[in-house]
Amino acid sequence: MRILLAITGASGLQYGLRLHEILKNLGHTVWVVNSDGAEIVAKAEGVKLPKADFEEMDLGAPVASGSYKMDGMIVAPCSLKTLGEIANGIGSNLVSRSAEVMLKERRKLVLVVRETPLSYIAIKNMETVTLAGGVILPACPGFYSKPETVQDLIDFVCGKTLDQFGIEHKMYKRWKE
């Protein structure tokens, strides 16, 4: 598969980092765009972001066009700012423009929202994205797989994200497995 991975400025960068690692290891083509907010959060969380293939403000990048063939896009983590821009069609940067392209071309768009609690506005934005064909996948790990580490919790959410693309994996134990 050919997937654009956007990492934005919400806490939980580990979701994007792990998805990048897994998708690459499984042999998928992955392009990365890191938002300026992600760079700030990376310093606060003490993590190193993957090398970006495109700059956040590069609206001329191939992934900003519907004629460029991609299978889909993941935004992990997805900040509420990014959610709001996507829900309202504000293509002010490469992340929100590429997400708009996914929706208009009817390609898979998965937003791993990582925020709590949620405001009414955030919930309405999630509804708007869902009605437009996107998938809202909150970073809410399940506990039926009996996680033992933080990595197990991260892998659960990442596995659920891969499920949206039909990508086979063994990142978590499925229900009654």
RAURUR-V930108 format. One line per field, one symbol per residue. phi: phi as a letter, one per 20 degrees, with the letter a starting at -180 (. if undefined). burial: 1 if it has 9 or more other ideal C-beta (glycine too) atoms within 8 Angstrom, else 0. Layout:
# RAURUR-V930108
phi=???
burial=???
This chain:
# RAURUR-V930108
phi=.dceddddedfoggfffffggfgffeneecddcdfgfffffgffemcdffffecegeefefgfedffefcerbcdbfdffffgffffdmeefbffffffffgffeldfccdefcbbfdegfffffffffffeoedecgfcfedfelfdcfffffffffffffgfdmefacebefgle
burial=101111111101111111110111000101111110111111001000110101010110101100000101111111111111111000101111111111100011111111100000011111011100011110101000101000011111111111011010001100000
